[in-house]
Amino acid sequence: MDFERLPDELILEICRYLSSTDILYSFFDINSRLNRTISIYCQHVILRQTRFIQFEYICLNILPKIGSRIRSLSVNANWTDLLAKQFHFYFGHQMKNVFPNLEHLILVAFSGNELNDYLESISDLPCLTKLTVYDRYNVTEEYKQILFEKILSANQNRLQRIIFNRHSESLSIKQMNSIIYSNLIELNIHLETIIDLGYLFKLIPNIHQLSIVINRHYLYKKFQFDQIIMKNLVQFHLESSRRTWLFEEINSLLKQMPFLTDLSLDIFSRDLRLLTGHEIVSIYPINNLQRFNYVVKYTPREKIEFIDNIISSWSLTSYSVCCLVDDNHAHIFLHTIPYEHSYLEINSLFFKHMKKQTQDYQCYIKELLLFHLSTLSETFIAINNCNQIKDLALEIDDKPSSKSFLVFSLSFIRSFPPR
């Protein structure tokens, strides 16, 4: 049977096993019927890991023909930065003309300089409202503040949603920056310190969804947030495990968000009040909150006592928690059930206490980082409890003075779902 006579359903099933570039290169313009069949791949184009000759052909002969139909475009520099540079060479000066209806631009593994070039290219795209950046790297310290302003004001302040993934480097905010980015309604971003978070609230008054990763420790003992009421903020996620949070800081932070419906906190602390259920519930916006995910890593200066009191304090709330304690009672890993984050970073001290029958970690976790491993065999307990993971990173203590870091992609293992 000729390929062209296959039913649409079977052709689309075959396309599931091919890359976007393979589909365009192999099937586009064979005939009008195949063009209709692969129309979804002409609207959402992913450029990655392809032969240079094939990529050249797509840029010169296919993208100009389908450019007005493209709604989302992903350019991946992870395989080779030549692909990203060549795409910019062809289209950087005419993005508006070739892709007039582009709504979502996705940039993968771009350095700071490459990202800057693309930001200058998207200066006047009328439909572009979303920018997603994965795995951004190699941004100099002095350029982080400049890049922050360029990103938030890109495309003449038309962007409404800016998303950085967890593996991107942090940005910082100039203290004197008074530009208001009223266009933004969703922002996922890495910031250098808690001070940058305090400044950020002043710049995004209309934000609805905000996800923050704070990368560095702030030396001062306590930080007081300005009481700026974020009237439109309904979803807030904070991940910050590199600084020690105080109860008063979390209280000050949440007072700015009285209308939250979705709250997610993943923090490190030595403040016992941040482990205590009724204390936490007393400071969050109880009137509107519909979803609450809470993770706290607790390492006090003295041996932990009264574990039962910590657990019983949550019985006075409407939330169930899992409280993992190491054998020496020196560390606690506490989280609400179920564990709904897509990532888990956990010390090997807690592995033996993970209970598979609770299925706390089964459904959501796609990225797993295990640290302070002494042997690889310790990973099996964690993997059994997180059997949907796609990416696994291991920090192994080979010797007291040295560590090795291993990263695996598990998408090839048959028991796991494909990417």
LINZI-V701697 format. One line per field, one symbol per residue. phi: phi as a letter, one per 30 degrees, with the letter a starting at -180 (. if undefined). A space follows every 50 residues. Layout:
BEGIN
phi = ???
END
This chain:
BEGIN
phi = .dedcddeddddddddccdeddddddcdidadddeddcedddcbcbcahb dddddeddddcceddcedcdcbbccccddaddddddddddbecbedddbd cdcbcbccicdddddedddddcdacdcdbbbcbchdbhcdedcddddedd ddcdhhicdcbbbcddccddcbcddcdcdccdddcbbcaccdbdddddde edcbdcdcbbbbcccbdcdddbbcdddcdddcdcbbbbbaccbcdceddd ddddddbdcdcbbbbbbcacceddccedddddccdddcdcbbcbbbccbd dbedchddddddddddccccbcbcbdddhcbbbcadcddcddbbcbddec edcdcdddhdcddcdcbbccbidcbddddddddddbdcdcbbbbccddbe cbbbbcbbccdddddcddd
END
